[in-house]
């Protein structure tokens, strides 16, 4: 039975899920909007497979139809996001960046079969989109790149290695909750099979460049920008130290992930920063 709505995103709403047989375990149901219902089964399969890899993610409990809408029942994760924990001074930016790096390192240890190559895998395997193919689609789709720059980005993408590791696709401090059972990684619908350095480049870039949400008091903006800069620096240092991936390898991907992010719903200020990253990375 549905309880209170506790969240709303672009694809779905999240409600409390009230069931007597659930015992003391708190659960939520993610109900997809009618135009997004085609995403339900894919998200279910990805969520179950990733949970089976032993990663710190919400547990999945089942699929449900409620009032004609398709949904997935998840464990309810209580606690602040990593961003909120830093903003409230429960965590310092350096520790938060190091934690994010250690979580990313765990993710990148997992081998992930890519689409069209999963037929030879065991039944527990899941085929994920290929990272480079997805990036190419985004880069070709954005109207914000001039033709010459688009071609140069695509040439850089073609020169970079493919990889076969699980990549989250959008790991940042808002996608980690500090819960009683430890840090939990959310939002896996962007996961792909690909190269860890690309995934790390996306995280490093978003930590530095993502626009702040509207309504933040002007006097807090410099402090927030400084803690994000410190978190990004700590993330990069801890990730390269822990994985052996070099800063140069990560930087090679920056113009590619910046160009791909242009298709997302980012404001004009962030668009300008992304375009500057493209130009600087290909200079």
C-alpha positions in Angstrom: 0.0 0.0 0.0 1.3 3.4 -0.9 2.1 5.9 1.8 3.4 9.5 1.6 5.2 10.7 -1.5 8.8 11.4 -0.5 10.5 12.3 -3.8 9.9 13.2 -7.4 12.3 13.1 -10.3 12.2 13.3 -14.1 11.2 9.7 -14.6 9.3 8.7 -11.5 7.9 9.5 -8.1 8.9 7.7 -4.9 6.4 6.8 -2.2 6.5 5.0 1.2 5.5 1.4 0.7 3.4 0.1 3.6 3.1 -3.7 3.9 2.4 -5.8 7.0 4.6 -8.6 5.9 7.5 -6.3 5.5 8.1 -6.4 9.2 10.5 -3.7 10.5 12.2 -3.2 7.1 11.5 0.2 5.7 10.6 0.1 2.0 9.7 2.6 -0.8 8.1 2.2 -4.2 9.4 4.0 -7.2 6.4 4.6 -9.5 7.3 5.5 -13.1 5.4 8.1 -15.0 3.3 6.7 -17.8 5.7 8.0 -20.5 8.6 6.4 -18.7 7.2 3.0 -17.8 9.3 1.3 -20.5 12.3 2.0 -18.2 11.0 -0.1 -15.3 12.1 -3.6 -16.3 15.5 -2.4 -17.4 16.1 -0.7 -14.1 14.9 -3.7 -12.2 17.4 -6.0 -14.0 20.3 -3.6 -13.5 19.4 -3.0 -9.8 19.2 -6.7 -9.1 22.5 -7.5 -10.9 24.4 -4.7 -9.2 23.1 -5.8 -5.8 24.4 -9.3 -6.6 27.9 -7.9 -7.1 28.1 -7.1 -3.4 28.2 -3.3 -3.9 26.7 -1.0 -1.3 23.3 -0.3 -3.0 19.7 -0.3 -1.9 18.1 -3.8 -1.7 15.4 -4.6 -4.3 12.2 -6.4 -3.3 10.0 -6.7 -6.3 8.0 -5.2 -9.1 4.4 -3.9 -8.6 1.6 -2.4 -10.5 -0.3 0.4 -8.6 -3.3 2.2 -10.1 -2.1 1.3 -13.6 1.5 2.5 -13.0 4.6 0.3 -13.0 6.9 0.4 -10.0 9.9 -1.2 -8.2 10.1 -1.8 -4.4 13.4 -0.8 -2.9 14.9 -0.7 0.6 14.4 2.8 2.1 17.7 4.4 2.8 17.7 7.0 5.5 20.4 9.5 6.1 21.9 12.6 4.6 23.5 12.6 1.1 27.3 13.1 1.1 26.8 16.6 -0.1 24.4 17.3 2.9 26.9 15.8 5.3 29.6 18.1 4.1 27.4 21.2 4.0 26.3 20.5 7.6 29.9 19.9 8.7 29.3 16.3 9.7 32.1 15.4 7.2 35.0 17.5 5.9 35.5 17.9 2.2 38.7 15.9 2.1 37.2 12.9 3.8 34.1 13.1 1.6 36.3 13.1 -1.6 38.3 10.2 -0.3 35.1 8.2 0.5 33.7 8.9 -3.0 37.0 7.7 -4.5 37.0 4.5 -2.5 33.4 3.8 -3.5 34.3 4.4 -7.2 37.2 2.0 -6.8 34.9 -0.7 -5.6 32.6 -0.2 -8.5 35.4 -0.3 -11.0 36.6 -3.7 -9.8 33.5 -5.3 -11.2 33.7 -6.6 -14.8 30.6 -5.8 -16.8 29.6 -7.5 -20.0 28.7 -5.1 -22.8 25.6 -5.4 -25.1 26.0 -7.9 -27.9 28.7 -9.8 -26.0 26.6 -11.2 -23.1 25.5 -14.5 -24.9 28.7 -16.2 -23.7 28.3 -15.0 -20.1 26.9 -16.9 -17.2 23.2 -16.5 -16.3 24.1 -14.1 -13.5 25.6 -11.6 -16.0 23.9 -8.6 -17.4 24.7 -6.8 -20.6 25.1 -3.1 -20.2 25.3 -0.3 -22.9 28.8 0.4 -24.2 30.2 3.5 -22.7 31.9 4.8 -25.9 28.8 4.2 -28.1 26.6 6.1 -25.6 29.0 9.0 -25.4 29.1 9.2 -29.2 25.3 9.3 -29.4 25.2 12.2 -26.9 28.0 14.1 -28.6 26.3 13.8 -32.0 22.9 14.8 -30.6 23.9 18.1 -28.8 23.2 21.2 -30.9 25.7 23.2 -28.8 28.8 22.0 -30.5 30.0 23.5 -33.7 30.7 20.9 -36.4 34.5 21.3 -36.2 34.6 20.9 -32.5 32.2 18.0 -32.6 34.5 16.2 -35.1 37.5 16.8 -32.9 35.7 15.4 -29.9 34.7 12.3 -31.8 38.2 11.8 -33.0 39.5 12.0 -29.4 36.8 9.5 -28.3 37.8 7.1 -31.0 41.4 7.2 -29.8 40.5 6.3 -26.2 40.3 2.7 -24.9 37.0 1.0 -24.5 37.3 -1.0 -21.2 35.0 -3.7 -19.7 34.4 -2.4 -16.2 31.2 -1.5 -14.4 30.9 2.3 -14.6 28.2 4.2 -12.7 28.0 7.0 -15.2 27.1 9.8 -12.7 28.7 9.1 -9.4 28.8 12.3 -7.3 28.2 13.4 -3.7 24.4 13.7 -4.2 24.2 10.0 -5.2 25.7 8.7 -2.0 23.7 8.5 1.2 25.4 8.1 4.6 23.2 5.5 6.3 23.4 3.4 9.4 24.7 0.5 7.4 27.3 2.6 5.7 27.5 4.7 2.5 25.0 3.6 -0.1 25.3 4.4 -3.8 22.1 5.4 -5.6 20.8 6.0 -9.2 22.3 3.3 -11.4 20.3 3.9 -14.6 23.3 5.5 -16.3 25.5 2.5 -15.6 27.6 1.2 -18.6 30.4 -1.1 -19.5 33.5 0.9 -20.1 36.7 2.5 -18.9 37.2 3.6 -15.3 39.1 6.7 -16.3 36.1 8.0 -18.2 33.8 7.4 -15.2 36.3 9.1 -12.9 36.6 12.1 -15.3 32.8 12.6 -15.2 32.8 12.5 -11.4 35.8 14.9 -11.1 34.2 17.3 -13.6 30.8 17.3 -12.0 32.2 17.9 -8.5 33.9 21.0 -9.9 31.6 22.4 -12.5 28.0 21.4 -11.8 25.8 24.5 -11.2 24.6 25.1 -7.7 20.8 24.8 -7.1 18.8 28.0 -7.1 18.0 29.8 -3.9 21.4 29.4 -2.1 22.2 32.6 -0.1 24.8 34.6 -1.9 27.0 34.7 1.2 27.2 30.9 1.2 28.3 30.5 -2.4 32.0 31.1 -2.0 32.1 28.6 0.9 30.2 25.9 -1.1 32.4 26.4 -4.1 35.5 26.0 -1.9 34.3 22.8 -0.3 33.4 21.4 -3.7 36.9 22.3 -5.0 38.5 20.6 -2.0 36.3 17.5 -2.4 37.2 17.2 -6.1 40.9 17.5 -5.3 40.7 14.9 -2.6 38.7 12.6 -4.9 41.2 12.8 -7.7 44.2 12.3 -5.4 42.6 9.3 -3.6 41.3 7.7 -6.8 44.6 7.9 -8.7 46.5 6.6 -5.6 44.1 3.7 -5.0 43.6 2.5 -8.6 46.8 3.4 -10.4 44.8 5.3 -13.0 46.8 8.4 -13.8 45.6 12.0 -13.8 46.7 12.2 -17.4 44.4 9.3 -18.3 41.5 11.0 -16.6 42.2 14.4 -18.3 42.2 12.7 -21.7 38.5 11.9 -21.2 37.5 15.4 -19.9 36.7 17.0 -23.3 34.6 13.9 -24.2 32.6 13.8 -21.0 32.1 17.6 -21.1 30.8 17.5 -24.7 28.5 14.6 -23.8 27.1 16.4 -20.8 25.9 19.2 -23.0 22.8 17.2 -23.9 21.7 17.3 -20.3 19.4 19.9 -18.8 22.2 22.2 -17.6 21.9 25.9 -17.3 23.8 28.4 -19.6 26.5 29.1 -17.0 27.4 25.4 -16.8 27.1 25.1 -20.6 29.8 27.8 -20.9 32.1 25.9 -18.5 31.6 22.6 -20.4 32.4 24.3 -23.7 35.5 25.8 -22.2 36.5 22.3 -21.0 36.1 20.9 -24.5 38.2 23.7 -26.0 40.9 23.5 -23.3 41.1 19.7 -23.5 41.6 19.7 -27.2 44.0 22.6 -27.4 
